[in-house]
Amino acid sequence: MRPPFRFPEDLITLQQAWQQTYAELAQAPAGAGVTALRRRLITLTGLLYTHPYWTAPAGRRTGGADLRRAARARLPARAEPGVAA
């Protein structure tokens, strides 16, 4: 088992914002005004890919999937659709 990656808090926060925006965009009804969500997703993508963490030596800059898992683990649990909380 690989040791867990240690990501900067701001990078995890950015990933969480990206995941939340993506989920909102995916659940938006057809024809809904989603331009603002798309623009936010594009902006967040740029911020994620240009974060200083990724300019570190090769040994540290791996772990995109691990970043997504770390961000998901810190999000509050959401109820499944149709399930009472």
N, C-alpha and C positions, 0 to 999 in steps of 0.2 A: 504494500500500500504506500502510495506517495505521501510525503508530508504535505499538510495543507499550505496553500499559498497565503501570504500575508499581504493583503491589498490595503492601500491607503483608504481612509474613511471617505474622502471626497470621491474617489473612484467608485467605491461601492454605492455611494449615494447617487452618483450619476447613472450607474447601471440600474439602480432601483427606479429612478425617474424614467429611464428608457423603457424598462419593462412595463411600468404602469401606463405610460403613454401608448405603448404598443397594444396593450390590453384594451384600453379605451377606444383606440382606433378600430380594433378588431370587432368590438361590440357595438360600434356606432351603426345605427340603421342605415340602410341604403338611401342615398339622397340627402342624408344629413350633412350639414356643413362641417366637413372634416379637414378643411384647409389648415386651420390653426394647429390641429393635432399632427398633421403631416409635416408642417413646418417645424414644430417642436421636435418631432422624431428626427428630422434631418439635422437640426441643431445639436441635439443630444448625441447623435451618432458622430458628428464631427468632434465634439468635445471628448467623447470616449476615445476615439482613435488618435487624437493628438495629445492625450494626457501624458505628462512627463514620465509616468510610470513605465510606459512602453519604450522609452528611450534608454532605459537601464541596460546593463550588460545582458547578453543573451540568456544567461542562466535565470534571470529574474523576470524576463518579460514574457514568459509563456503563461498559459493559464486562462485564456479567454473563457473557456467552458467553466473553469473553476470560479472565475469572477461572477458569471451568471448564477452559478449555484450559491455562492456566498451571498449575493444580493437577494436571491429568492429566499434563502434561509432567514434573512433579517426582516422580510416583509411580514406584516401581521397576517395571520391566517384569514382567508376569506371563505365565507360559507359557499357551498356548492349551490348552483341555481336550483330553486325549487325545494331547498332544504331549510327548514326553520332553524334559526340560530338559538 
